[in-house]
Amino acid sequence: MSVSTVNISFQNDFLLQIDQIASSESRSRSELIREAVRLYIDQKREFERIFSIGRQIGSTLDIAEEDIMPEIKKYRKSKQKVK
């Protein structure tokens, strides 16, 4: 796999936090930032997958996005009565 170098600008206080965490984990700044980006991408893909499933279920049940919060509130309210 080929590697490219990328220049990124950070505010000094943020960069200091990055360096402190990298140091505490015995990692380089680059390793820490690569891992952060990997985690972000993984999380973004997972949310996209979850929302895709939600859209499929909503379509199957004929539920619009604006119907979701009222249904959640109704469900939570019914659970409170059980306690």
C-alpha positions in Angstrom: 0.0 0.0 0.0 1.4 3.4 -0.9 1.6 6.1 1.7 1.0 9.9 1.3 2.0 12.6 3.6 -0.7 15.1 4.6 -0.3 18.5 6.2 -3.0 19.3 8.8 -3.3 22.5 10.8 -4.3 22.3 14.5 -4.7 25.0 17.1 -1.8 24.8 19.5 -3.8 23.8 22.6 -5.4 20.9 20.6 -2.1 19.8 19.3 -0.7 19.8 22.8 -3.6 17.5 23.9 -2.8 15.2 20.9 0.8 15.0 21.9 0.0 14.4 25.5 -2.2 11.5 24.7 0.2 10.1 22.1 3.0 10.3 24.7 0.9 8.6 27.4 0.2 5.7 25.0 3.8 5.5 23.7 2.6 6.3 20.2 3.6 8.8 17.6 1.4 11.8 16.8 0.8 10.2 13.4 -0.3 6.9 14.8 -2.7 8.6 17.1 -4.3 10.7 14.4 -4.5 7.7 12.0 -6.3 5.7 14.7 -8.7 8.6 15.4 -9.5 8.8 11.7 -10.0 5.0 11.4 -12.3 5.1 14.4 -14.3 8.0 12.9 -14.6 6.2 9.5 -15.7 3.0 11.2 -18.3 4.8 13.3 -19.6 6.8 10.3 -20.0 3.5 8.4 -21.8 1.9 11.3 -24.2 4.8 11.7 -24.9 4.7 7.9 -25.6 1.0 8.2 -28.0 1.6 11.2 -29.8 4.4 9.5 -30.2 2.3 6.3 -31.8 -0.5 8.3 -34.0 2.1 10.0 -35.1 3.5 6.6 -35.8 -0.1 5.4 -37.9 -0.9 8.5 -39.7 2.5 8.3 -40.5 1.8 4.6 -41.8 -1.7 5.4 -43.9 -0.4 8.3 -44.9 2.8 6.4 -43.5 5.0 9.2 -42.1 8.4 8.3 -39.1 9.9 10.0 -41.3 12.5 11.8 -43.3 9.6 13.3 -40.3 8.2 15.1 -39.9 10.5 18.1 -43.6 10.4 19.0 -43.4 6.6 18.9 -40.3 6.6 21.1 -41.9 8.9 23.6 -45.0 6.7 23.7 -42.9 3.6 24.2 -40.9 5.2 27.0 -44.1 6.4 28.7 -45.6 2.9 28.6 -42.4 1.5 30.2 -42.6 4.1 33.0 -46.1 2.9 33.9 -44.9 -0.7 34.3 -42.3 0.3 36.9 
